[in-house]
Amino acid sequence: GVAWGTVSGTLLADYVMGATSQSLDDIQQVTGMPSLNPPEPLLGLGVKSRIKLAKWQSRTEI
């Protein structure tokens, strides 16, 4: 969650600025290219289902 966002944001900034590091090399090897999204209507159904699931799972937090 938050830790991954912080680390990946920092590495993205390093990448954009042209900096090099072992961590940046490692993350590029692990993550590779982003995966493709499925076509509609599967994408819309999947997104809506995932949002409803997250709402249901967090119902006790309110």
LODO-31495 format. One record per residue (C-alpha): residue number from 1; x, y, z. Coordinates in steps of 0.001 Angstrom, whole numbers, plus 500000, padded with zeros to 6 digits. Layout:
BEGIN
+------+--------+--------+--------+
! resi !     c1 !     c2 !     c3 !
+------+--------+--------+--------+
!  NUM !      X !      Y !      Z !
...
+------+--------+--------+--------+
//
This chain:
BEGIN
+------+--------+--------+--------+
! resi !     c1 !     c2 !     c3 !
+------+--------+--------+--------+
!    1 ! 500000 ! 500000 ! 500000 !
!    2 ! 501554 ! 503187 ! 501236 !
!    3 ! 505104 ! 501845 ! 501485 !
!    4 ! 504991 ! 500457 ! 497927 !
!    5 ! 503611 ! 503784 ! 496659 !
!    6 ! 506389 ! 505698 ! 498377 !
!    7 ! 509143 ! 503445 ! 497086 !
!    8 ! 507787 ! 503237 ! 493552 !
!    9 ! 507197 ! 507002 ! 493439 !
!   10 ! 510767 ! 507672 ! 494528 !
!   11 ! 512143 ! 505226 ! 491967 !
!   12 ! 509937 ! 506742 ! 489257 !
!   13 ! 511328 ! 510186 ! 490056 !
!   14 ! 514875 ! 508787 ! 489897 !
!   15 ! 514097 ! 507154 ! 486545 !
!   16 ! 512673 ! 510368 ! 485085 !
!   17 ! 515720 ! 512336 ! 486235 !
!   18 ! 518059 ! 509786 ! 484665 !
!   19 ! 519517 ! 508546 ! 487929 !
!   20 ! 520651 ! 504945 ! 488233 !
!   21 ! 520625 ! 502638 ! 491230 !
!   22 ! 520559 ! 498957 ! 492017 !
!   23 ! 517031 ! 499337 ! 493413 !
!   24 ! 515819 ! 500892 ! 490168 !
!   25 ! 517413 ! 498105 ! 488133 !
!   26 ! 515848 ! 495479 ! 490417 !
!   27 ! 512351 ! 496910 ! 490238 !
!   28 ! 512508 ! 497196 ! 486454 !
!   29 ! 513476 ! 493538 ! 486180 !
!   30 ! 510703 ! 492416 ! 488518 !
!   31 ! 507817 ! 494508 ! 487232 !
!   32 ! 508486 ! 494601 ! 483501 !
!   33 ! 505752 ! 495993 ! 481298 !
!   34 ! 502238 ! 496632 ! 482628 !
!   35 ! 499660 ! 494008 ! 481797 !
!   36 ! 496934 ! 494701 ! 479257 !
!   37 ! 493380 ! 495394 ! 480395 !
!   38 ! 490614 ! 493061 ! 479241 !
!   39 ! 488150 ! 494466 ! 476694 !
!   40 ! 484771 ! 495932 ! 477585 !
!   41 ! 482339 ! 494784 ! 478927 !
!   42 ! 484635 ! 492530 ! 480997 !
!   43 ! 486721 ! 495474 ! 482221 !
!   44 ! 483678 ! 497415 ! 483435 !
!   45 ! 482180 ! 494387 ! 485127 !
!   46 ! 485472 ! 493581 ! 486832 !
!   47 ! 485993 ! 497117 ! 488086 !
!   48 ! 482446 ! 497442 ! 489405 !
!   49 ! 482664 ! 494034 ! 491086 !
!   50 ! 485987 ! 494872 ! 492716 !
!   51 ! 484664 ! 498186 ! 494052 !
!   52 ! 481574 ! 496485 ! 495504 !
!   53 ! 483754 ! 493809 ! 497101 !
!   54 ! 486003 ! 496438 ! 498690 !
!   55 ! 482967 ! 498296 ! 500066 !
!   56 ! 481549 ! 495068 ! 501487 !
!   57 ! 484870 ! 494078 ! 503064 !
!   58 ! 485251 ! 497482 ! 504716 !
!   59 ! 481666 ! 497668 ! 506014 !
!   60 ! 482762 ! 497211 ! 509632 !
!   61 ! 485175 ! 500141 ! 509496 !
!   62 ! 482417 ! 502748 ! 509344 !
+------+--------+--------+--------+
//
